[in-house]
Amino acid sequence: MKEEKRKVYYLFSPFLRIFHWIMVLSIVTLFITGLLITKPVTVMGIEPTYTSMSMDWVRNIHFIAAFMFCAAFILRIYGYIRYPGDRLFPRVWKGHFYRDTIDVALHYMLLKPGHDPYLRNPLARTSYVGLYVMVLIEILTGFAMYYMTEPNNIGGMLFGWVNVVLGGEMVTHWVHHIVAWLIIVFAIGHVYMVLRADLMEAEGEASSMFSGVKFLEHVPLDAPEINEEGPKPKKKD
């Protein structure tokens, strides 16, 4: 029997894991209800407003999920400040970051047989920045449409400028719709890379978002970052 000694790397706090799954649930709910709002389901030829698929219910669920999503996003920002170990943004000020990102990208494009081991994939870190930008766009455009029922209230004053900048509420709607699809495309790519890292590279990506830790035999190149940000890795027999 082969004996393997692995190190335990604590990566994700309970705070981050809870709000990660809240955001996942919110995004799925928002996307499904958003599609129904865009193209309501007609049941037996009856106008959607008067069927069991009442648009009032669909819209209310969409709005509740949106506020949950915003709360999770705000608390994610708080967690970024409160828990140094949860910092997933790329270290763009480090020269090796760009080399590491290209190395991983070439591997995912099947141009290299492998890449150096990392606790936090530099390509994934970069993609998170794009995700947060899209999330911000969705929040701004969503509230810009939501508060236009009463444009003179405080919500209309805070977000009405978005419609002006984009050239009208219809354009705001299209931007909101297109970015929602881009987020889903990101989610598909994210799930693919997580499963790939688990199945092909034994990185424990999926399980770490439940447990918060990774059990690795090899030493990742970015392991010193964990030592700087949080508890030092410990050996497990």
C-alpha distance (Angstrom), angle and dihedral (degrees) to the residues before:
residue distance angle dihedral
M1 . . .
K2 3.77 . .
E3 3.79 115.5 .
E4 3.78 116.5 -146.3
K5 3.76 126.1 -167.5
R6 3.76 114.5 -153.6
K7 3.75 134.6 -176.1
V8 3.78 123.7 -131.9
Y9 3.80 115.1 -133.2
Y10 3.79 115.8 -167.2
L11 3.81 106.1 -148.4
F12 3.80 113.9 153.9
S13 3.80 126.9 44.9
P14 3.83 120.6 -140.4
F15 3.81 85.8 -109.2
L16 3.80 92.6 61.2
R17 3.80 94.5 42.3
I18 3.82 94.0 51.4
F19 3.78 94.0 49.0
H20 3.79 92.4 42.5
W21 3.81 89.5 61.4
I22 3.81 92.5 42.1
M23 3.80 88.3 55.8
V24 3.81 91.4 47.0
L25 3.82 91.5 52.7
S26 3.80 91.4 44.8
I27 3.81 94.1 49.7
V28 3.82 92.8 49.6
T29 3.82 91.4 48.1
L30 3.79 92.9 45.7
F31 3.79 93.1 49.6
I32 3.82 95.4 48.9
T33 3.81 94.6 44.7
G34 3.80 90.1 42.4
L35 3.80 90.4 57.2
L36 3.81 90.2 49.5
I37 3.79 90.8 50.1
T38 3.80 91.1 49.3
K39 3.80 93.2 46.7
P40 3.84 111.9 15.2
V41 3.80 118.0 -150.9
T42 3.81 115.2 -111.2
V43 3.82 113.5 -145.8
M44 3.83 117.2 -158.6
G45 3.78 90.7 -22.3
I46 3.81 93.0 -60.8
E47 3.80 118.5 137.8
P48 3.85 106.6 -98.8
T49 3.83 94.2 -120.8
Y50 3.82 90.6 65.5
T51 3.80 99.8 43.1
S52 3.80 131.9 86.2
M53 3.81 85.4 -94.1
S54 3.81 89.4 68.5
M55 3.77 110.8 -176.2
D56 3.79 89.3 -140.9
W57 3.80 89.6 64.4
V58 3.80 92.9 43.8
R59 3.80 92.4 49.4
N60 3.82 92.6 46.4
I61 3.80 91.6 51.0
H62 3.81 88.9 48.3
F63 3.80 91.9 51.2
I64 3.82 93.8 46.4
A65 3.80 90.8 50.0
A66 3.81 89.2 47.9
F67 3.80 92.7 54.8
M68 3.82 90.4 45.9
F69 3.78 88.5 50.2
C70 3.81 92.2 51.0
A71 3.80 91.8 47.6
A72 3.81 90.9 50.7
F73 3.80 90.8 47.7
I74 3.82 92.5 50.5
L75 3.79 91.5 47.3
R76 3.81 88.9 47.5
I77 3.79 87.9 59.2
Y78 3.81 89.0 49.5
G79 3.78 89.8 49.6
Y80 3.80 89.7 51.1
I81 3.82 87.7 60.2
R82 3.82 98.3 36.3
Y83 3.82 99.7 46.5
P84 3.82 113.1 42.4
G85 3.79 91.0 -169.4
D86 3.81 90.3 63.3
R87 3.79 93.2 63.3
L88 3.77 104.3 123.8
F89 3.79 99.7 164.8
P90 3.80 116.0 115.5
R91 3.77 119.1 -98.7
V92 3.79 93.3 -125.1
W93 3.78 91.2 170.0
K94 3.80 89.7 66.8
G95 3.79 113.0 88.6
H96 3.81 94.3 -145.1
F97 3.81 91.8 57.3
Y98 3.81 92.6 80.0
R99 3.80 93.0 46.1
D100 3.82 90.6 48.9
T101 3.81 92.5 48.5
I102 3.80 92.7 51.1
D103 3.81 89.8 47.0
V104 3.83 92.1 55.2
A105 3.82 93.0 41.7
L106 3.81 91.6 54.0
H107 3.80 89.6 51.4
Y108 3.82 93.0 50.9
M109 3.81 89.3 48.8
L110 3.85 87.3 55.2
L111 3.80 91.4 -116.6
K112 3.82 93.1 117.5
P113 3.82 127.9 39.9
G114 3.81 92.7 -133.3
H115 3.80 147.2 -16.8
D116 3.78 137.0 -133.3
P117 3.82 115.2 -80.1
Y118 3.81 118.2 -99.9
L119 3.77 134.7 179.0
R120 3.77 89.3 -147.2
N121 3.76 112.9 30.9
P122 3.84 107.0 -127.9
L123 3.82 92.0 -145.8
A124 3.81 90.2 52.7
R125 3.81 90.3 48.2
T126 3.78 89.7 55.5
S127 3.80 92.1 48.4
Y128 3.82 90.6 54.1
V129 3.79 89.2 62.4
G130 3.81 89.0 56.0
L131 3.82 89.8 47.7
Y132 3.80 93.0 52.7
V133 3.81 90.7 48.9
M134 3.83 89.5 52.7
V135 3.80 90.7 46.7
L136 3.81 89.8 53.2
I137 3.81 90.6 50.3
E138 3.82 90.5 50.5
I139 3.80 92.0 50.2
L140 3.80 93.8 48.8
T141 3.81 95.9 44.6
G142 3.80 92.7 41.3
F143 3.79 94.2 54.1
A144 3.80 90.6 41.1
M145 3.82 88.5 61.9
Y146 3.81 96.2 36.3
Y147 3.79 95.2 56.0
M148 3.80 96.7 44.0
T149 3.82 89.4 89.5
E150 3.81 84.3 76.9
P151 3.80 105.9 18.9
N152 3.80 93.5 175.8
N153 3.80 96.3 59.4
I154 3.80 122.8 93.0
G155 3.81 93.1 -92.5
G156 3.79 91.3 52.6
M157 3.79 90.7 50.1
L158 3.80 92.6 48.3
F159 3.81 96.9 47.6
G160 3.80 105.9 19.1
W161 3.80 91.0 92.6
V162 3.83 89.0 69.7
N163 3.81 90.8 67.8
V164 3.80 90.1 48.0
V165 3.81 93.2 50.3
L166 3.81 93.1 47.1
G167 3.79 93.7 45.4
G168 3.80 102.2 -109.4
E169 3.79 144.0 -14.0
M170 3.81 92.9 -86.2
V171 3.80 90.7 58.5
T172 3.81 88.5 47.4
H173 3.80 88.4 54.3
W174 3.80 92.1 51.5
V175 3.82 92.8 47.8
H176 3.81 89.5 49.4
H177 3.81 90.9 49.7
I178 3.81 96.5 46.2
V179 3.81 94.6 46.3
A180 3.82 89.2 50.0
W181 3.80 88.6 59.3
L182 3.81 90.5 47.1
I183 3.80 89.5 54.6
I184 3.80 89.7 52.5
V185 3.82 89.8 49.7
F186 3.81 87.7 51.6
A187 3.82 90.4 49.3
I188 3.81 91.5 52.4
G189 3.81 91.1 50.1
H190 3.81 90.7 45.2
V191 3.81 93.0 52.9
Y192 3.82 90.5 46.5
M193 3.81 93.2 52.3
V194 3.82 92.7 45.2
L195 3.81 92.8 51.2
R196 3.79 91.1 43.1
A197 3.81 91.4 52.5
D198 3.80 90.2 48.5
L199 3.79 98.8 45.1
M200 3.80 102.0 34.2
E201 3.80 104.1 27.9
A202 3.83 103.0 25.9
E203 3.79 91.7 -130.9
G204 3.82 96.6 145.7
E205 3.80 93.1 -131.3
A206 3.81 97.6 150.3
S207 3.80 96.6 43.1
S208 3.82 92.3 47.1
M209 3.80 90.8 64.9
F210 3.81 87.7 59.9
S211 3.80 100.6 36.9
G212 3.80 100.1 27.1
V213 3.81 92.7 -132.8
K214 3.78 141.3 87.2
F215 3.81 124.4 -146.6
L216 3.80 108.0 -150.6
E217 3.78 133.5 173.8
H218 3.79 93.1 -163.8
V219 3.79 126.2 61.1
P220 3.83 112.4 -114.8
L221 3.79 118.2 -136.4
D222 3.80 92.0 -122.8
A223 3.82 94.5 50.0
P224 3.85 90.8 110.3
E225 3.81 88.1 64.6
I226 3.80 89.5 62.7
N227 3.79 90.0 50.8
E228 3.80 88.9 53.1
E229 3.80 95.7 45.7
G230 3.78 105.5 37.1
P231 3.81 148.1 -18.2
K232 3.76 116.6 -13.0
P233 3.80 117.4 -110.5
K234 3.78 115.6 -96.4
K235 3.78 130.0 -151.8
K236 3.78 120.6 -108.1
D237 3.79 120.4 -157.9
